[in-house]
Structure formats: structure tokens, C-alpha cells
Amino acid sequence: MAIVSLIFGSIIGFFAAVFGWAVLDFSLLPACGLYFATSLCLASVLIAGNMIREMTKFDTNGPQIPAELARGRG
């Protein structure tokens, strides 16, 4: 899922950079910075959300924490 988040972040970052370059009249360097910032931040948010969801899977008994984290090895 992390790979999908990185690809999705890169696609959104690309469109943000093209929009900034073509419409907002950014030069090439700020457009590249916008691409990197958008892609990395969006990918980080999606990966963190996925990690939180995986760590706290709900069962009928409530949230279940993986055994490795419960023992302090995570």
C-alpha cells in the first residue's frame, strides 16, 4: 500500500506543479519544489493513515494491537 501512496502522491504532485507553472506563473525551480513537497507530504499522510488503520484493527472484542507492539518490540 505504501507504493500506491507514493505513486498517487507523485501524480497529484505532478498536477500541482503543472498548475503552478502554467497558471500561477511559477518558475521551474519553485514548480519542482511544489511537486516534491506535495508528493512527499501526501504520500506520508496516506502511509501514516494506513499504518494507524493496520495497528488498530477492530474486532468484536475492540481494537486489537499486534503482539509485537504489545510486548514492546515494535
Summary of the structure (lengths in Angstrom):
residues: 74
radius of gyration: 17.9
end to end distance: 19.6
largest distance: 55.1
contacts: 184
relative contact order: 0.15
helix: 72%
strand: 8%
